[in-house]
């Protein structure tokens, strides 16, 4: 396949997706990459707007993410939370002192009338990030889980309730009716769009909210560019623990073939981990091209390497 230059649109959720997003930013210049991020996990806490997936991507690109905890800022302290506890306030969702500055700045600027896109551009620029990190939409979209007690926001279900209630359904409140952010809409319409890379994020919880934004699925389907997904599964098991429980309750299968079936005709190529090589034949039989490669990203070299493999699978020339 001849290699092409052009613009890359990456779609990302939080932790795993953020690592590949940072890898793509390592190997592509800013003018060739737009990273559109899930905002379905966003919620309001202590009067602050918290955007976990945007922050995971921003912190990873800025090189200040906490790699052990998996969310928030490295070298964190928790004194504000201690004081909030002493004042009788809720302790179930932990905002570190350094992380809290992000939520205060974002909430303040939103209240001043800026859009989430404008605020995100302001914050990324302040952190020295030259690549475009854009929310999927400037309108609030909230992933919610239906339980016997009614609909819970994703964070209430996931963190406060630790996924204990049986999930009956999932919805992205605010859709339809949420337009793509200007940055996502522009990337989708670019003449030089050369590929869409789906970072290794949960298809049902992190990517579906992006695809549910008005016109996004249709715009992706209408573009004749390679659509390459990096599977979030390793050893068939990344959707483990409470998320596997949630998907089981919703009747969703877990596995690379289920992921490929979920994306359907959108998907051209999937990168799967070496330990899942056995899945390749079945995926190819579904008409999807497959690259078998190490997908676990522990180091900056790992994430750069995986970014290069994903771009190569899409026929993209780097440099
Ligand atoms: N996850 C937790 O399990 N417990 C927390 O207290 C928590 C706080 C938190 C604060 C800011 C932030 O950006 C993320 C935070 N997360 C926390 C992670 C978040 O709930 C999830 O990782 C994602 O929403 C799922 O992708």
Boltz pocket constraint, residues with backbone or C-beta under 6 A from the ligand:
constraints:
  - pocket:
      binder: B
      contacts: [[A, 13], [A, 14], [A, 15], [A, 41], [A, 50], [A, 51], [A, 52], [A, 53], [A, 55], [A, 56], [A, 70], [A, 71], [A, 72], [A, 92], [A, 93], [A, 94], [A, 95], [A, 96], [A, 99], [A, 155], [A, 158], [A, 159]]
      max_distance: 6.0
